[in-house]
């Protein structure tokens, strides 16, 4: 089963990008991942450009979503919300439907004690709007991420690792149910 993995951060050493890659390493063998690296290439959402063909970068995002069985998102919180580049990507999908009923795990991680809860809540609102099949039991906020993962991206907290492994198992199960 193919999972599209998206980090909501453009920063090179983002803890959420490192977390996404750590989750890929923890995944069960029946999941394969394609990392989406095009957030920075998407133009600002403009309904006038949201036509059948649309910009090439938008076509690429939609194609990757279309060919995936599920989605994993790891995002930071910027200014009490979802980073603008991630929200922009989601806006390009509202009218096109590639995310419709796709099993989706949403993770927000932050060094703060709140764990990116406002970004997570905002992300869930948008994912529900585009009819993603959000796996609420598998979606997490992770406070104090810098204490639970080292600078190399290894999860060093056993409880967090267990939660992430369970999230991935839920994603695999949901994708399997969708394909059968």
Secondary structure by P-SEA (a helix, b strand, c coil): cbbbbbbcccccccaaaaaaaaaaaaccccbbbbbbcccccccccccccccccccaaaaaaaaaaaaccbbbbbbbbccccccaaaaaaaaaacccccccccbbbbbbbccccccaaaaaaaaaaaaaaaccccccccbbbbcccccccccccccccaaaaaaaaaaaaaaaaaaaaaac
